[in-house]
């Protein structure tokens, strides 16, 4: 499958997410993605011979983790991206777990291909940020779960960090070039305004969605941080990575919004700040787990 023919979801997960920087990808896996995955699976309490539905499976991080954790488990890989389902099916074959795997193309808010009360566990990780009908998604999670079934999700709470103060761009002080930063921000805000699914909820909404869906036991853990950047990021990776599948990289945004002279001026200011870690990262994430009574 040619990379250029992949949909935006697979292009982002398999290429654009880390700007081609393998060291940055490995650091993210070790520091964030594996621990988040492990916590989601711990809250899921998957048992022997149970079936787990991983909604928005992406590159299969959680689903393969479940297959590895419980050797008698069955996993349904579900995603809206046919390219990603092809990718994880190939991996499942290489890992010799096809006999314990199913693959379903479906959106989080429409799991009608699955019967009521047909799975033991539902997991999602960074999926609801792309779903407008979040309440319907929770209703579907509840419907397909068996009695005593468990839901375990992870979601970034992007409202915590956005919108940024005018003088900041991705946590870096761009006051001397703020008029250029504003041109770039306008592109991102046009694509994902504050009403976008990525920004239209917080942790309190997640609890409300779960309760309205019918879950009788609900737990939520919020982790919020404000800290200086500590990761080593080279400039090329910084300008070639995209924050999510729907937005351009910084280089793409600069080429669209700025003249060559403006690009040079903005780069001259931001480049040393990035490579010297002179920025502040604001982030919040939520883990929610619940039981169907």
Beta strands, then each sheet from edge to edge (+ up, - down):
strand 1: 51-55
strand 2: 74-79
strand 3: 101-105
strand 4: 119-125
strand 5: 145-156
strand 6: 168-169
strand 7: 172-173
strand 8: 217-228
strand 9: 280-291
sheet 1: 3+ 2+ 1+ 4+ 5+ 9- 8+
sheet 2: 6+ 7-
end
